Amino acid sequence: MREDVYKVVRAVYTNQEEMAQLSAEDRRLVEKIEQRFRRSGLLLPQDKREELTSLRKQLVDITQQHSRNTDEEVGKAWFTKEELEGVPESFFDDRETTEEEGVVKYKVTT
């Protein structure tokens, strides 16, 4: 984001007299633009802004890795019929089962 543009927007935003002269629509636009710049971290000192950029990059990397893991995962879990309360009876037809400690469990794939 451009810091020079933010400084101009911020100057207008903090000047109550100038904001009062704007139409309601223009005032709303200035508020939204200032908010977007602020949320991007331009109000922060340079070192904090760099930290924010680094954290955002880490978040993107982690999110992408999670998506890849989820897409590639062919997992399964075992549940009792009671744990699957509310599932239609047809769900249990031809479903793979196992018995653990005398309790029948049904395979659910993820």
C-alpha positions as a printed Julia matrix, in Angstrom:
110×3 Matrix{Float64}:
   0.0     0.0    0.0
   1.16    3.5   -0.66
   2.11    5.35   2.48
   2.06    8.74   0.73
  -1.59    8.26  -0.27
  -2.44    7.11   3.24
  -0.94   10.27   4.74
  -3.22   12.41   2.55
  -6.3    10.3    3.35
  -5.41   10.34   7.05
  -5.01   14.15   6.97
  -8.5    14.52   5.52
  -9.93   11.91   7.9
  -8.55   13.6   11.03
  -9.57   17.11   9.91
 -13.11   17.47  11.26
 -13.77   20.7    9.39
 -12.81   19.15   6.07
 -14.83   16.01   6.8
 -17.86   18.14   7.68
 -17.74   19.78   4.23
 -17.93   16.44   2.45
 -21.19   14.85   1.38
 -22.3    11.83   3.38
 -21.24    9.57   0.53
 -17.76   11.14   0.25
 -17.32   11.08   4.03
 -18.18    7.37   4.07
 -15.69    6.75   1.25
 -12.89    8.54   3.13
 -13.72    6.56   6.28
 -13.65    3.25   4.41
 -10.4     4.05   2.59
  -8.75    5.16   5.84
  -9.98    2.01   7.56
  -8.57   -0.2    4.78
  -5.17    1.53   5.0
  -5.17    1.27   8.8
  -6.07   -2.43   8.71
  -3.2    -2.92   6.29
  -0.91   -1.64   9.03
   0.06    1.77   7.68
  -0.66    3.44  11.01
   1.96    1.18  12.65
   5.65    2.05  12.96
   7.86    0.53  10.22
   9.2    -2.32  12.4
   5.69   -3.38  13.43
   4.53   -3.12   9.82
   7.31   -5.48   8.75
   6.33   -7.86  11.53
   2.69   -7.71  10.38
   3.76   -8.45   6.8
   5.78  -11.42   8.0
   2.87  -12.75  10.08
   0.48  -12.38   7.16
   2.88  -14.31   4.93
   3.12  -17.07   7.56
  -0.68  -17.18   7.76
  -0.95  -17.57   3.98
   1.68  -20.34   4.0
  -0.03  -22.2    6.85
  -3.45  -21.82   5.23
  -2.16  -23.18   1.93
  -0.46  -26.1    3.67
  -3.66  -26.86   5.56
  -5.62  -26.85   2.29
  -3.11  -29.21   0.67
  -3.23  -31.52   3.7
  -7.02  -31.53   3.72
  -7.23  -32.19  -0.03
  -4.74  -35.06   0.16
  -6.11  -36.67   3.33
  -8.16  -39.79   2.84
  -8.92  -40.41   6.45
 -11.41  -42.4    8.36
 -12.94  -42.36  11.8
 -15.03  -44.89  13.68
 -18.27  -43.96  15.47
 -20.97  -45.79  17.35
 -24.55  -45.54  16.17
 -25.31  -43.41  19.24
 -22.55  -40.97  18.28
 -24.14  -40.68  14.85
 -27.58  -39.9   16.23
 -29.76  -38.15  13.67
 -28.1   -39.81  10.68
 -30.65  -41.63   8.46
 -30.79  -45.43   8.82
 -29.84  -45.79   5.15
 -26.43  -44.36   6.09
 -25.64  -47.57   7.98
 -26.56  -49.91   5.08
 -23.45  -51.6    3.67
 -21.21  -49.41   5.88
 -17.94  -51.04   6.99
 -18.03  -51.87  10.71
 -15.68  -53.01  13.42
 -16.29  -54.2   16.92
 -14.36  -52.71  19.82
 -14.99  -53.97  23.35
 -18.35  -55.38  22.31
 -19.48  -52.12  20.69
 -20.15  -51.93  16.93
 -18.56  -48.91  15.27
 -19.19  -47.59  11.77
 -16.53  -46.3    9.42
 -16.9   -42.66   8.33
 -14.46  -41.32   5.77
 -13.27  -37.73   5.73
